Amino acid sequence: MTVSLPPLRDIIARHGLSASKALGQNFLFDEKLLDRIAAIPGSLAGEHVYEVGPGPGGLTRALLRAGAQVLAVERDHRCLPALAELSEAFPGQLRVIEGDALKIDPFAEIGAPFHVVSNLPYNVGTALAVGWLGGNEWPPRWKSLTLMFQREVADRIIAAPGTGAFGRLAILAQWRSHAAIAMPVHRSAFTPPPKVMSAVVHITPKDAPADVKMSVLENLTGAAFGQRRKMLRQSLKGVAGALEALSAAGIAEDRRPETVTISEWCALAKEVG
């Protein structure tokens, strides 16, 4: 189905919208770019998609054009009339919830496996991603995460051991998922342009290592990277059983946390239990 829609700039002008710095908003107008982002997860025809912070609906219309069934959560009531127009243009494909995405459970709202595709508000993006990647339940009910971040955050998500960007976020994203930068996005693509570059990260779940608990891994990495300049013998001494587990896993106590590979962190967590 081909739906004729007015340009996004016209929609924004007609509804008197402007990006809210307090809500971490930056609008994307380039429809070809938005279609490319919507294509990253693969075919979305008939698929359920969860979108946070749709704003005036730029990415939303790309997802709807791709045939997705979209649940969008928007905190800014100013944007609701523009999103209502999209609901009318794509009957039965879009449901909008006004609210704070940090307080909404997409699993309960959608009730089926879904993709997350979102130009995340900068001020809550990392917190939302950590929530989707966390928990002991695996595989998750999301099929993939396609998320726009500040480039610095994206680099932290895909960082390799031994690099300055490697830390808890990389471990969380990679120990039971594949994470990659799908495309960079120049700051000039946004209105208003942010001070930093951005990138879209694509994350898909993989099999979790056997007998490794997320809660244990979080505890270990929290202690270690909370004092990342210290050797493991110092930073992990407050974690019960951690020093003994280092020996059992064959990890030297004088190493620093960013040098420990993800498989080694998993082995350590398995030993701690």
C-alpha positions as CSV (number, residue, x, y, z in Angstrom):
1,M,0.0,0.0,0.0
2,T,1.4,3.4,-1.0
3,V,0.3,6.3,1.3
4,S,0.9,9.9,0.2
5,L,2.1,11.9,3.2
6,P,3.0,15.6,3.4
7,P,6.7,16.4,4.1
8,L,7.8,16.1,7.7
9,R,8.8,19.8,7.8
10,D,5.2,20.7,6.8
11,I,3.8,18.6,9.6
12,I,6.1,20.1,12.1
13,A,5.3,23.7,10.9
14,R,1.6,23.0,10.9
15,H,1.6,21.7,14.5
16,G,4.1,24.4,15.7
17,L,6.6,21.7,16.9
18,S,10.2,22.2,17.9
19,A,12.7,19.8,19.4
20,S,12.7,19.9,23.2
21,K,16.2,19.9,24.7
22,A,14.8,18.9,28.1
23,L,13.4,15.7,26.5
24,G,16.6,15.0,24.5
25,Q,14.8,15.4,21.2
26,N,16.5,15.8,17.8
27,F,14.3,15.4,14.7
28,L,15.3,13.6,11.5
29,F,13.7,14.8,8.3
30,D,15.6,12.9,5.6
31,E,13.0,10.3,4.5
32,K,15.6,8.2,2.6
33,L,17.8,8.0,5.7
34,L,14.8,7.1,7.8
35,D,13.8,4.3,5.3
36,R,17.4,3.0,5.5
37,I,17.2,2.8,9.3
38,A,13.8,1.0,9.1
39,A,15.4,-1.5,6.8
40,I,18.2,-2.5,9.1
41,P,16.3,-5.2,11.0
42,G,15.3,-6.8,7.7
43,S,11.7,-7.2,6.4
44,L,9.2,-5.7,8.9
45,A,6.1,-6.6,6.9
46,G,3.6,-7.9,9.5
47,E,6.2,-7.6,12.3
48,H,5.6,-5.9,15.7
49,V,7.9,-2.9,16.3
50,Y,8.4,-0.9,19.5
51,E,9.5,2.7,19.1
52,V,10.4,5.1,21.9
53,G,10.3,8.8,21.4
54,P,8.8,9.0,17.9
55,G,8.4,12.8,18.1
56,P,6.5,14.0,15.0
57,G,6.7,10.6,13.5
58,G,9.6,10.6,11.0
59,L,10.9,7.2,11.7
60,T,7.4,6.0,12.5
61,R,6.2,6.7,9.0
62,A,9.2,4.7,7.6
63,L,8.3,1.8,9.8
64,L,4.7,1.9,8.8
65,R,5.7,2.1,5.1
66,A,7.7,-1.0,5.7
67,G,4.5,-2.8,6.8
68,A,5.2,-2.9,10.6
69,Q,2.7,-3.0,13.4
70,V,4.1,-0.2,15.6
71,L,3.6,0.6,19.3
72,A,5.1,4.0,19.9
73,V,5.6,5.6,23.3
74,E,5.8,9.4,23.3
75,R,6.2,11.6,26.4
76,D,5.7,14.9,24.6
77,H,2.0,15.6,24.3
78,R,2.7,18.3,21.6
79,C,3.6,15.5,19.2
80,L,0.4,13.4,19.7
81,P,-1.7,15.2,17.0
82,A,0.9,14.6,14.3
83,L,1.1,10.9,15.4
84,A,-2.7,10.7,15.2
85,E,-2.6,11.8,11.6
86,L,-0.2,8.8,10.9
87,S,-2.7,6.5,12.7
88,E,-5.4,7.7,10.3
89,A,-3.1,7.3,7.2
90,F,-2.1,3.7,8.2
91,P,-5.3,2.2,9.7
92,G,-4.7,-0.5,12.3
93,Q,-0.9,-0.3,12.1
94,L,0.0,2.3,14.8
95,R,-0.9,2.5,18.5
96,V,0.5,5.4,20.5
97,I,0.9,5.5,24.3
98,E,1.6,8.8,25.9
99,G,4.0,8.3,28.8
100,D,7.5,7.7,30.1
101,A,9.2,4.7,28.3
102,L,11.2,4.0,31.5
103,K,7.9,3.1,33.2
104,I,6.3,1.1,30.4
105,D,6.7,-2.6,29.9
106,P,6.7,-3.3,26.1
107,F,6.5,-7.0,26.7
108,A,3.1,-6.6,28.5
109,E,1.9,-4.1,25.9
110,I,2.7,-6.0,22.8
111,G,2.3,-9.6,23.9
112,A,4.3,-11.1,21.0
113,P,8.0,-11.1,19.9
114,F,9.0,-7.7,18.5
115,H,11.8,-5.5,17.1
116,V,12.8,-2.3,18.8
117,V,13.6,0.4,16.4
118,S,14.1,3.9,17.8
119,N,15.9,7.2,17.5
120,L,16.3,7.2,21.3
121,P,16.0,10.4,23.2
122,Y,19.6,11.1,24.3
123,N,18.8,11.6,28.0
124,V,17.3,8.1,28.5
125,G,18.8,6.0,25.6
126,T,21.5,4.2,27.6
127,A,19.1,3.4,30.5
128,L,16.5,1.9,28.1
129,A,19.1,-0.2,26.3
130,V,20.5,-1.5,29.5
131,G,17.0,-2.5,30.6
132,W,16.4,-4.4,27.3
133,L,19.8,-6.2,27.5
134,G,19.6,-7.0,31.2
135,G,17.7,-9.7,33.2
136,N,18.3,-13.4,33.6
137,E,15.5,-14.4,31.2
138,W,17.1,-15.3,27.8
139,P,16.4,-15.4,24.9
140,P,14.6,-12.1,25.2
141,R,11.2,-11.4,23.8
142,W,12.7,-8.8,21.5
143,K,14.0,-10.1,18.1
144,S,16.5,-7.2,17.5
145,L,17.4,-3.7,18.8
146,T,18.0,-1.0,16.2
147,L,18.9,2.1,18.2
148,M,20.3,5.5,17.5
149,F,22.9,6.7,20.0
150,Q,25.4,9.4,20.3
151,R,28.5,8.0,18.6
152,E,30.5,7.8,21.9
153,V,27.8,5.6,23.4
154,A,27.7,3.5,20.2
155,D,31.4,3.0,20.4
156,R,31.2,1.9,24.0
157,I,28.6,-0.7,23.1
158,I,30.7,-2.4,20.4
159,A,34.1,-1.8,22.1
160,A,36.7,-4.6,22.2
161,P,38.7,-5.6,25.3
162,G,41.9,-3.6,25.7
163,T,40.4,-0.4,24.4
164,G,39.6,2.7,26.4
165,A,35.9,2.4,25.5
166,F,35.5,-1.2,26.8
167,G,33.5,-1.5,29.9
168,R,30.3,-2.7,31.4
169,L,28.1,-1.6,28.5
170,A,30.2,-3.5,26.0
171,I,30.0,-6.7,28.2
172,L,26.3,-6.3,28.7
173,A,25.7,-5.9,24.9
174,Q,28.1,-8.6,23.7
175,W,28.2,-11.5,26.2
176,R,24.9,-13.0,24.8
177,S,24.2,-10.7,21.8
178,H,25.8,-9.6,18.5
179,A,26.3,-5.8,18.5
180,A,27.5,-3.8,15.5
181,I,27.3,-0.2,14.2
182,A,24.9,-0.4,11.3
183,M,25.4,3.1,10.0
184,P,26.9,6.4,11.2
185,V,24.7,9.5,11.1
186,H,26.1,12.9,10.7
187,R,25.0,15.6,13.2
188,S,23.8,17.7,10.2
189,A,21.0,15.2,9.6
190,F,19.2,16.4,12.7
191,T,17.1,19.4,13.5
192,P,18.5,21.0,15.6
193,P,22.0,19.6,15.0
194,P,23.4,18.1,18.2
195,K,26.9,18.9,19.2
196,V,28.0,15.3,18.6
197,M,27.9,12.7,15.9
198,S,25.5,9.7,16.1
199,A,25.3,6.1,15.0
200,V,22.7,3.4,14.6
201,V,23.6,0.2,16.5
202,H,22.0,-3.1,15.6
203,I,21.9,-5.8,18.3
204,T,20.6,-9.4,17.9
205,P,20.5,-12.1,20.6
206,K,22.6,-15.2,20.5
207,D,22.9,-18.2,22.9
208,A,23.9,-17.2,26.4
209,P,26.9,-19.0,27.9
210,A,25.8,-21.9,30.1
211,D,25.5,-21.4,33.9
212,V,26.3,-17.6,33.8
213,K,23.9,-15.4,35.7
214,M,23.3,-11.9,34.6
215,S,23.1,-10.7,38.2
216,V,26.5,-12.2,39.0
217,L,28.1,-10.7,35.9
218,E,26.6,-7.3,36.8
219,N,27.9,-7.5,40.3
220,L,31.5,-8.4,39.1
221,T,31.7,-5.8,36.4
222,G,30.1,-3.1,38.6
223,A,32.8,-3.6,41.2
224,A,35.7,-3.9,38.7
225,F,34.8,-1.0,36.4
226,G,33.8,1.1,39.3
227,Q,37.6,1.2,40.0
228,R,38.8,0.5,36.5
229,R,42.3,1.8,37.2
230,K,42.9,-0.7,39.9
231,M,44.0,-4.3,39.5
232,L,41.4,-7.0,39.9
233,R,42.8,-8.1,43.3
234,Q,41.8,-4.7,44.6
235,S,38.6,-3.9,42.8
236,L,37.1,-7.4,43.4
237,K,38.1,-8.0,46.9
238,G,34.7,-6.9,48.2
239,V,32.8,-9.4,46.0
240,A,32.4,-12.7,47.9
241,G,34.3,-15.5,46.2
242,A,35.7,-13.4,43.4
243,L,39.4,-13.7,44.2
244,E,39.1,-17.5,44.5
245,A,37.2,-17.5,41.2
246,L,40.0,-15.5,39.5
247,S,42.4,-18.3,40.3
248,A,39.9,-21.0,39.3
249,A,39.3,-19.3,36.0
250,G,43.0,-18.7,35.3
251,I,42.8,-14.9,35.3
252,A,45.8,-13.1,36.8
253,E,44.9,-10.9,39.8
254,D,47.2,-8.1,38.6
255,R,45.2,-7.5,35.4
256,R,42.9,-4.5,35.0
257,P,39.3,-4.9,34.0
258,E,39.4,-3.6,30.5
259,T,42.0,-6.3,29.6
260,V,39.7,-9.1,30.6
261,T,37.8,-10.6,27.6
262,I,34.1,-11.2,27.6
263,S,34.6,-14.9,27.6
264,E,36.9,-14.5,30.7
265,W,34.2,-12.4,32.4
266,C,31.7,-15.1,31.8
267,A,34.1,-17.8,33.1
268,L,34.6,-15.7,36.2
269,A,30.9,-15.2,36.7
270,K,30.3,-19.0,36.3
271,E,32.9,-19.7,39.0
272,V,31.3,-17.2,41.4
273,G,28.0,-18.8,40.7
